[in-house]
Amino acid sequence: KTVSFLTYLLRSFFEQIRPHQELIAGSVVHLLKTCPDSVSIRKELLVGVRHIMATEFRSGFFSYVPVLLEEEVLVGTGRA
């Protein structure tokens, strides 16, 4: 839910949050890496990432593309 709230803030207060885009992108990637194998939690995170990618904040994720393309990070370990 926090990532969804963050995307709302990104749209409204982009200029104020812009200096923190690398930190936010790193935090979201860390959440994906440490997310438990719950389909609903991972789905909610991925929806939040999709909304963030629709903003100018997508440039903060460029350095994380190799990590995001790892199967374990993107879809989890598949135990759920």
Rosetta constraint file for C-alpha pairs under 8 A:
AtomPair CA 1 CA 5 HARMONIC 6.34 0.50
AtomPair CA 1 CA 44 HARMONIC 7.65 0.50
AtomPair CA 2 CA 6 HARMONIC 6.07 0.50
AtomPair CA 3 CA 7 HARMONIC 6.29 0.50
AtomPair CA 3 CA 28 HARMONIC 7.89 0.50
AtomPair CA 3 CA 45 HARMONIC 6.94 0.50
AtomPair CA 3 CA 48 HARMONIC 5.62 0.50
AtomPair CA 3 CA 49 HARMONIC 7.88 0.50
AtomPair CA 4 CA 8 HARMONIC 6.54 0.50
AtomPair CA 4 CA 48 HARMONIC 5.37 0.50
AtomPair CA 5 CA 9 HARMONIC 6.41 0.50
AtomPair CA 6 CA 10 HARMONIC 6.13 0.50
AtomPair CA 7 CA 11 HARMONIC 6.47 0.50
AtomPair CA 7 CA 48 HARMONIC 6.92 0.50
AtomPair CA 7 CA 51 HARMONIC 6.44 0.50
AtomPair CA 7 CA 52 HARMONIC 5.79 0.50
AtomPair CA 8 CA 12 HARMONIC 6.61 0.50
AtomPair CA 9 CA 13 HARMONIC 5.63 0.50
AtomPair CA 9 CA 14 HARMONIC 7.37 0.50
AtomPair CA 10 CA 14 HARMONIC 4.91 0.50
AtomPair CA 10 CA 17 HARMONIC 6.92 0.50
AtomPair CA 10 CA 52 HARMONIC 7.83 0.50
AtomPair CA 10 CA 55 HARMONIC 7.71 0.50
AtomPair CA 11 CA 55 HARMONIC 7.32 0.50
AtomPair CA 13 CA 17 HARMONIC 6.35 0.50
AtomPair CA 14 CA 18 HARMONIC 5.81 0.50
AtomPair CA 15 CA 19 HARMONIC 7.99 0.50
AtomPair CA 17 CA 21 HARMONIC 6.84 0.50
AtomPair CA 18 CA 57 HARMONIC 7.59 0.50
AtomPair CA 20 CA 24 HARMONIC 6.14 0.50
AtomPair CA 21 CA 25 HARMONIC 6.03 0.50
AtomPair CA 21 CA 57 HARMONIC 6.19 0.50
AtomPair CA 21 CA 60 HARMONIC 5.46 0.50
AtomPair CA 22 CA 26 HARMONIC 6.10 0.50
AtomPair CA 22 CA 60 HARMONIC 4.89 0.50
AtomPair CA 22 CA 61 HARMONIC 7.36 0.50
AtomPair CA 23 CA 27 HARMONIC 6.09 0.50
AtomPair CA 24 CA 28 HARMONIC 6.20 0.50
AtomPair CA 24 CA 60 HARMONIC 7.90 0.50
AtomPair CA 25 CA 29 HARMONIC 6.24 0.50
AtomPair CA 25 CA 60 HARMONIC 5.63 0.50
AtomPair CA 25 CA 61 HARMONIC 5.54 0.50
AtomPair CA 26 CA 30 HARMONIC 6.09 0.50
AtomPair CA 26 CA 61 HARMONIC 7.64 0.50
AtomPair CA 26 CA 64 HARMONIC 7.62 0.50
AtomPair CA 27 CA 31 HARMONIC 6.19 0.50
AtomPair CA 28 CA 32 HARMONIC 6.36 0.50
AtomPair CA 28 CA 49 HARMONIC 7.61 0.50
AtomPair CA 29 CA 33 HARMONIC 6.25 0.50
AtomPair CA 29 CA 64 HARMONIC 7.52 0.50
AtomPair CA 29 CA 67 HARMONIC 7.95 0.50
AtomPair CA 29 CA 68 HARMONIC 7.28 0.50
AtomPair CA 30 CA 34 HARMONIC 6.16 0.50
AtomPair CA 31 CA 35 HARMONIC 5.61 0.50
AtomPair CA 32 CA 42 HARMONIC 7.25 0.50
AtomPair CA 32 CA 45 HARMONIC 7.20 0.50
AtomPair CA 32 CA 73 HARMONIC 5.85 0.50
AtomPair CA 32 CA 74 HARMONIC 7.16 0.50
AtomPair CA 33 CA 72 HARMONIC 7.61 0.50
AtomPair CA 33 CA 73 HARMONIC 5.11 0.50
AtomPair CA 35 CA 41 HARMONIC 7.51 0.50
AtomPair CA 35 CA 42 HARMONIC 6.71 0.50
AtomPair CA 35 CA 76 HARMONIC 7.98 0.50
AtomPair CA 36 CA 41 HARMONIC 7.71 0.50
AtomPair CA 36 CA 42 HARMONIC 7.79 0.50
AtomPair CA 37 CA 42 HARMONIC 7.40 0.50
AtomPair CA 37 CA 76 HARMONIC 6.30 0.50
AtomPair CA 37 CA 77 HARMONIC 7.00 0.50
AtomPair CA 37 CA 78 HARMONIC 7.09 0.50
AtomPair CA 37 CA 79 HARMONIC 6.43 0.50
AtomPair CA 37 CA 80 HARMONIC 5.37 0.50
AtomPair CA 38 CA 42 HARMONIC 6.24 0.50
AtomPair CA 38 CA 80 HARMONIC 5.98 0.50
AtomPair CA 39 CA 43 HARMONIC 5.93 0.50
AtomPair CA 39 CA 80 HARMONIC 6.62 0.50
AtomPair CA 40 CA 44 HARMONIC 6.16 0.50
AtomPair CA 41 CA 45 HARMONIC 6.28 0.50
AtomPair CA 42 CA 46 HARMONIC 6.12 0.50
AtomPair CA 42 CA 75 HARMONIC 7.78 0.50
AtomPair CA 43 CA 47 HARMONIC 6.14 0.50
AtomPair CA 44 CA 48 HARMONIC 6.28 0.50
AtomPair CA 45 CA 49 HARMONIC 6.22 0.50
AtomPair CA 46 CA 50 HARMONIC 6.11 0.50
AtomPair CA 47 CA 51 HARMONIC 6.37 0.50
AtomPair CA 48 CA 52 HARMONIC 6.23 0.50
AtomPair CA 49 CA 53 HARMONIC 6.06 0.50
AtomPair CA 50 CA 54 HARMONIC 6.46 0.50
AtomPair CA 51 CA 55 HARMONIC 7.08 0.50
AtomPair CA 52 CA 56 HARMONIC 7.98 0.50
AtomPair CA 52 CA 57 HARMONIC 6.31 0.50
AtomPair CA 52 CA 58 HARMONIC 6.50 0.50
AtomPair CA 53 CA 57 HARMONIC 6.48 0.50
AtomPair CA 53 CA 58 HARMONIC 4.58 0.50
AtomPair CA 54 CA 58 HARMONIC 7.07 0.50
AtomPair CA 57 CA 61 HARMONIC 7.59 0.50
AtomPair CA 58 CA 62 HARMONIC 7.12 0.50
AtomPair CA 61 CA 65 HARMONIC 6.51 0.50
AtomPair CA 64 CA 68 HARMONIC 6.11 0.50
AtomPair CA 65 CA 69 HARMONIC 6.16 0.50
AtomPair CA 66 CA 70 HARMONIC 6.78 0.50
AtomPair CA 67 CA 73 HARMONIC 7.09 0.50
AtomPair CA 68 CA 73 HARMONIC 6.08 0.50
AtomPair CA 68 CA 74 HARMONIC 5.93 0.50
AtomPair CA 69 CA 73 HARMONIC 7.32 0.50
AtomPair CA 69 CA 74 HARMONIC 6.48 0.50
AtomPair CA 70 CA 74 HARMONIC 6.20 0.50
AtomPair CA 71 CA 75 HARMONIC 5.79 0.50
AtomPair CA 71 CA 76 HARMONIC 6.76 0.50
AtomPair CA 71 CA 77 HARMONIC 7.94 0.50
AtomPair CA 72 CA 76 HARMONIC 4.35 0.50
AtomPair CA 72 CA 77 HARMONIC 5.33 0.50
